[in-house]
Structure formats: C-alpha cells, structure tokens
C-alpha cells in the first residue's frame, strides 16, 4: 500500500500594524457602513486599498535627485 505524502507546513504570514487618523464623523460613517454590510472596518479598509497596493511589493523605487545649479545665467 503506497504511503500518502505529508503536506508541507505553511509559512506563517507576518502582519504589520498601520495607524491612521480619522475624524469622528468618518469613524461614525465607517461603523455605520460596516453594520449595514455586516463586515468589519478592517476588512473594508483592506478591500478599498488592495487595488492600489497589488504588485508594488517587488517594485524597486528609483529616486532621481536633481542637483541645484548655483550659477547665474547672464548670457
């Protein structure tokens, strides 16, 4: 009888904490929206920003510093 292959242990997902500030009115709107949709504020925020953040994790950012030219252009 052949043996079954054992499954690999899944790599744990690392989470980072991000803090944002919202006004009292925005907080109330968010909680009312979540109650009407029967979801959590965390899920709503993650779903809203997901399209903006997908495929940017492996992107290398190139910063071009522009040097200031201190010479006067007389002629």
C-alpha positions as CSV (number, residue, x, y, z in Angstrom):
1,X,0.0,0.0,0.0
2,X,1.6,3.4,-1.0
3,X,2.1,6.0,1.6
4,X,0.5,9.3,1.5
5,X,2.7,12.4,1.1
6,X,2.8,14.6,4.1
7,X,1.9,18.3,3.5
8,X,4.5,21.0,3.9
9,X,4.0,23.3,6.9
10,X,2.7,26.6,5.7
11,X,5.0,29.6,6.2
12,X,3.4,32.0,8.7
13,X,2.2,35.3,7.4
14,X,3.8,38.4,9.0
15,X,1.4,41.3,9.8
16,X,2.4,44.9,10.4
17,X,0.4,47.5,12.3
18,X,-0.6,50.7,10.5
19,X,-2.2,53.5,12.3
20,X,-4.4,56.1,10.6
21,X,-6.3,59.1,12.0
22,X,-9.9,59.7,11.0
23,X,-12.4,62.3,12.2
24,X,-15.3,61.4,14.5
25,X,-17.7,61.8,11.5
26,X,-15.5,59.5,9.3
27,X,-15.4,56.9,12.2
28,X,-19.2,57.0,12.5
29,X,-19.7,56.6,8.8
30,X,-17.3,53.7,8.7
31,X,-19.0,51.9,11.6
32,X,-22.5,52.5,10.0
33,X,-21.2,51.2,6.6
34,X,-19.8,48.1,8.3
35,X,-23.0,47.4,10.2
36,X,-25.1,47.7,7.1
37,X,-22.8,45.3,5.2
38,X,-22.2,43.0,8.2
39,X,-18.4,43.2,8.0
40,X,-15.6,44.7,9.9
41,X,-13.8,48.1,9.5
42,X,-10.5,46.3,8.9
43,X,-11.9,44.3,6.0
44,X,-13.5,47.4,4.4
45,X,-10.2,49.3,4.6
46,X,-8.2,46.4,3.3
47,X,-10.6,45.9,0.4
48,X,-10.5,49.6,-0.5
49,X,-6.7,49.8,-0.7
50,X,-6.0,46.4,-2.2
51,X,-6.1,47.6,-5.9
52,X,-3.7,50.4,-5.0
53,X,-1.1,48.1,-3.4
54,X,-1.2,45.0,-5.5
55,X,2.0,44.3,-7.5
56,X,4.0,47.0,-5.7
57,X,5.8,44.8,-3.2
58,X,8.6,43.7,-5.5
59,X,8.9,47.1,-7.4
60,X,12.2,48.9,-7.0
61,X,11.9,52.6,-6.5
62,X,14.4,54.9,-8.2
63,X,14.9,58.3,-6.7
64,X,16.3,60.9,-9.0
65,X,17.8,63.8,-7.1
66,X,18.0,66.9,-9.1
67,X,21.2,68.9,-8.4
68,X,20.7,72.6,-8.0
69,X,22.7,74.7,-10.3
70,X,24.1,77.8,-8.5
71,X,25.4,79.6,-11.5
72,X,23.7,82.6,-12.9
73,X,22.7,82.6,-16.5
74,X,23.9,86.0,-17.6
75,X,24.2,85.5,-21.3
